[in-house]
Every structure is written in C-alpha cells, then in structure tokens.
C-alpha cells in the first residue's frame, strides 16, 4: 500500500486486522510490545505487514478506531456484570439505540464461544440442515449467538412452520443458564471438533429478533412478524418498536423525509416504490419537487416486471441510509404510538 493510498483510507474501509494495526500504531512502543507477546508467530507476521502498510493514517481514523475499541471494552465489562441485555440497556441510554445495537453485535461476534464462531463461518444452507435436526429452543439459542446477517439467512432456509417457531423462541428467549450453554457447546462440538471452555450467559429477546428481521427480506420479515403476533401480540409490538422497515417511513416527519431523500439513490427509490402502497407513495411524493415526482411516476409507469428480491434489496439500502442518518442525529424517527416518541 503506498502512502497516498494509506492516507486516503477511511475508517469504514478498515477490516479487523487493519483496525488492530491502527490501534497498535496509536500505542506507545512498550505497550505494543507487551501485546505482541500474547500473539502467535502467524498473527505477529500478519499484523506486522498491516502496520507496515499503515503509514500516514489520518488522525481522525485513528481516533475512530480507539473510540470503537473503548466502546467494545466497556460493553464487554457490562456483559460480565449483567449479561448482554444489561449491557445493551446501559449503552442504549448512553449512546442511543442504533449505536448500542451495533456495538453489541460486534461484541457478540468477538465473544461468542468458539464452537458458535465456527458455525458462524459455515454455509447458511449447511448450517440450516444441521440445526433443523435440533429442538427449536436449541436452534433459537444458537441463532441468538450468530451475527444477524447469518441468522437471517439460516432462518430463510427453514420451513415456514419451523421458521415461525424459532422466531418466536428467539424473541422470548431471555437469559440462559451457563450449564445449558455448555450442553449446546457439546452438540456444536460434534460438528466443529473443537472444545472451548466458556462461561458466558446468552440472551435472545426482542432486540435479537428485531436485528434479525432487519436483515431478512421484506416479505419474510412480515411473515415472521405475523407469526409472532399470532402467538403473543405484546411481544410482537415490542419487536416492532425496536426495528425499522421501509413502510415505517410513514412515521417520519416531513423534514426528516426530505433529508433522507437527499441521500437516497433515485434508482433505489424508484425500485423500492414498485410494491409500496399508495399512502407511502403520497408521503414520499409530498416531500419531493414536482419535477422529481413526475420523473419517478413516469419510470414506475413504464417499468416492466422486476424481481421481488431486487425491490426488497433497494428498500433495505434505503433503510440503511435512514439508520445512518438517525445514528448521526440528522433525523428523528417517530415510534408506533409510544408516548415517548410523540412529537408536538
């Protein structure tokens, strides 16, 4: 990597090993040397290469890496004290729901027992084939340990009946005794052929389910939400409160919608509106110029058949823009009737 490239790299472009390299650069030599003592030869060689390539990293990037490391460290301390749910609650009050969710997701990836980490690298279809032989409660426990993206893909491989059952169980999982986690590790060990002693407790809950639903397709999310709602409307309402879907643009104030539309790719917007209901279209068009509205309406009119997954992908990209703007405190997302989220 040349110095010009190194200087141009952004925080978002850094992978895990590059972040580790940046963190080592930020430390004094004595501290960095002490950390190196805990690595094996292969890790030292790989990290050394990254450090060598990290000449001229912008101070802003270094500060962001240090900030993320500090947040993850604090989150892990909270988890030790009271579990993931406790850590999420504390971080949510300090940093907001979106940022807290991201930190907890990263911590889960870093602190998951090794057997689950091995599963995390598996092909979703193969993993689903293995898991569907287990009890739905066991499946729920394992999926709650995985990254939301992978858990969503695995759910998609299940039959509708199993999918609905597991989704509900994740939502209502709560805290689980370490002894039970140990039993699950034994099952995982039969596939992973590796045992790691781990005493952490695990949680599922509405937040875990909301994170998973935010990663699946729109149609799939609606199906799972309906299945959960049929079993327990109150639990379903809690999941809805914690997630955001494309249709929820209806709950955003007009000024924020206008801000969102300035960031959204117009091709994505047109594609996303292909299956949107008229009320949502009117909401969006009311916050666009007449010329821009006419252009999108014309494109929709002459748009031929498109794949549903492409439409859902466009909607997902727009939702990601909305979440980023909310995290940056550039917009405020209203709730679904919660007294705390009413704006006057």
N, C-alpha and C positions, 0 to 999 in steps of 0.2 A: 504494500500500500504506500503510495507516495505521500509526501507531506501535504500536497494540495488536496488529495482525497481525504486524508486524515482530518484536516481542518474542516472539511465540508460535511463530515458525518454527523448525523443528528442522533439524539437520544433514542428516537423511535426506530432507527436503523440498527441499533446495537443488539446483538444476541447475548445470551447469558454469559458466555466466556469473555466476550468483549467488555461487558459491564464489569466483570471480575478484574479484567486488566486495568480498566479505568480506575476502579477502586484501589487497586494496588499502587497505581501511579500517584494517587492522592495521599497515600500514607507515607510516613517517614520510612527511611530505609530499614531501621531496626524493626519496626512493626511489620513491614512487608516480609522481612527475612524470617521473623517468628512464624508468620502464617505459612510460608513456604514449607516449613518443617513438617506440616501436617498433610502435605500432598505427596502422592507417589511420583515416581520419576516421569511417567507418561503425562500426568497432569501438569507437572512443572514445565515440561518441554512445550506443551500446547499453550500454556499461559504465558510463557516467556516469548513465544512467537507473537502472540497478540499484543503484549506490552511493547515489543519492538516496533510493531506496526502502528502503535497509538501515539506517535509523535505529533505534537501540535494540536491536541484535542482542545476544543473550546472550553473555557472555564464554566460556561453555562451547562454544557453536557456533563462535566464532572460534578457539578453541584446537584444535578438531577439524579445522577447515579448514587451519590452519597445520600440524598434525600430518600430514594427508594429503599436503599439498604437500611437506613434508620427506621423507616416505616415497617419494613418486614421484621426487623429485630424486635421492635415494640410489639407488633402483632403476635409474634411467637411467644413473647413473655405473657401477654394477656391470655393466650391459648393455654399455656401451662397453668395459669391461675384458675381459669374458669371454663375452658373449652372454647371451641370455635364460635359458638353462638354468643358467648360473653364477649369475646374479642371483637366480633362484628358489631355488637351493640355499642361498645366503647368507641371504636373507630368511627362508627356512623355519627355519633354525637360530635366527635372532634373534626372529622373530615367530610362528612356528608355521605349519603347512601351510595352513590356511584363509586366514589374513590374507595370507600371501605370495602365494597364488593370486589373491586379489582385487587386490592391488597390481600384480602382473604383468599381469593382464588389463587394468587401466586404462592401464598404460604401453604395452601393445601397441596400444590404441586411440589413444593420443596420438602414438606414434612410428612407426606404420605408414607406409609410403611412400604418397604422395598417391593414386596410382592405386588402391591397395588401399583407401584411405579412401573413394574414390568408389564402388568396388564395395560397400563396407560400407553405403552408403545405398541400394543397389539393392533392388528387389523380389526376394525369395528365389527365386521361380519363374523370373523373367527371368535372374537370376544363374546358376541351375542350368542353364538352357537354354544359356547361353553357355559355362559351364565344362565341360559334359559332352562338348563337342567337343574338349577338350584331353586330353592324356595324363594318366592317373590320378596320376602323380607330380607333374605341374604343378598339378592340382586340389588335391592334398594340401598342397602348398607354399602356395597361395593361401589355402585354408581355415584353415591354421595361423596366418595373419596376422589373420583376422577375429575379431570377438567371438564367443564360444562360442554365444550365442543364435542369431546369424545362420548360423554354420557348421552348427548342428544343423538349422535349417530348410532349408538348401540340401541337406544330406545326405538329408533326408527326401524331396526331390523326385527323387532319383536312382533308377535301377532297383536291385533288391536286389544284383545282381552288382557293379555299379559302386560302390554304397554300401559293400559289404564290402571291396572292393579299396582304395578311398580311405581307409577307416577304418584298415586295416592299415598303409597307407603313412604316414598321419599319425603313427601310433604309433611307427613305426620311422624317421622322417624324419631326426632328428638335425640337426647344423649343416650349413648350405648355403653354398657359396661366394658372395660378393657378385656375382661375374660372372654366376652363374646367376640370382640375384635380378634383375639388370639385364635379362636376357633375358625374364624373366617380366614385368617392368615394360613392356617393349616390346609384349608381347601385350596387356596391360591398356590400354596407351595407345591401341590401335586402337579401343577402346570408349570410354575416358574422355576421349580427345582432349586429354590434358594430360600433360606430362612433368615429373617432379620428380627431381632428382639425389639419390640416396640410397645410402649405402654400408653400411648396417647388414646384418648377417647375420641369418638367421632360423632358428628351430628348431620342430620339431613335438614328437614324443616322447610318452611315456605320459601326461605331465601334460596336454598339449594334448588328447589323445584323451579322458582322464578328464573334463576340463572340458566337452567337447562332449557326452559321454554323459550327464552330469548334467543337460543341458538338453533332451535328446530325451525322448520318451515311454518309459514302462517297457518296453513290448513292443519298441520299436525298439532300446533300449539292450541288451536281452537278445539280440536278433538279431545286432547288431554285435559284442557280446562273444563270442558263439558263433563268429562268422565269424573273428574274430581268434584265438580259442583253437584253432580247427582248423588255422590256419596256424602258430601259434607259442604253445604253452601257457605258456611262460615270460614272453613279452611280455604275454599276456593277464592273467597273475597280477599283473604289475606295474601294469597299468591298474586292475585290481580293487582293488589296495591303495590307490590314490590317489583312488578315487571312493567315493561312498556312495549306496546305493539304499535304497528303502523296506524291502526284505526284510532289510537289514543291521541292523535294529533287534534282530534275534536276537543280535547280537554286543554289545549294550549291556547293562551291568549293571542290575539291577532298580532301584536307587536313581535312576540316571540316567533310566530309562524313566519312573519316577514323576514326575520333574521335567519331562520332555518333555510328559507327558500333561496337566500343569497349564497348559501354554502352548498346546496344540493345540486348535483349534476342534473341538467334538464332532461337528458335521455333517461336517467333513472326515474325521474319524477313522472315522465310520460308513461313509462312502462309500469310503474307502481300503481298508477291510477287506472290501469286497464281493468282491474277487478274491484276497484273501490266503489262504495255506494255513493249515491248522488249527494247526500248530505256532506260527506267528506270532500267530495269534489268541489262543492259550492264553498266550503270553508276555505279550501286552498285557493280557488279562483278569486275569492273575495279579497285575498291578500296579494294578488298579482296585478300587474298592469293589464289593461285591456288587450294590448297587442300580444303580450306573452300568453294570456289566457286563450286568445283566438288561435295562436300557433299550436298550443297543446291540444286544444279541442279538435283542430284540423288533423293533427297527427293521429289522435285517437280514432277519429272517424275513418281514416284510410289505413289504419294499422291492421294487418292481417292476423291470422292466428299466431299466437306465441306460446311457448312452453310455460306452464304454470310455475315451474321451478325458477325460470328466469324472472318472472314477475315477482315472486317471493324474494329472490336474491336482491332485486332492486329495492324492494321495501326494506329489507334488512340493512342495506347500505345506508338508506335514509335514516333509519332508526339509530344506526351507529353515529351518524352526524349529529342527531338530536342529543344523544347521550353525551357526546364530547362537548357540545355547547353547554349542556347543563352542568357538566363537571367543571367547565371553565367559568361557570356562573354568569354566562352571557344570556341565558334564558332561564325561565322557571316553568316547570311542568306541574300543572294542577293535578289534583287527585281525583278519584272517582267518588266524590261525595264525603270524604273525610273532613271533619270540621277544621282540622289543622291546615288543610290545603285549600280552603275557600278564600278567594281574593275579593277585596271590596275596594 
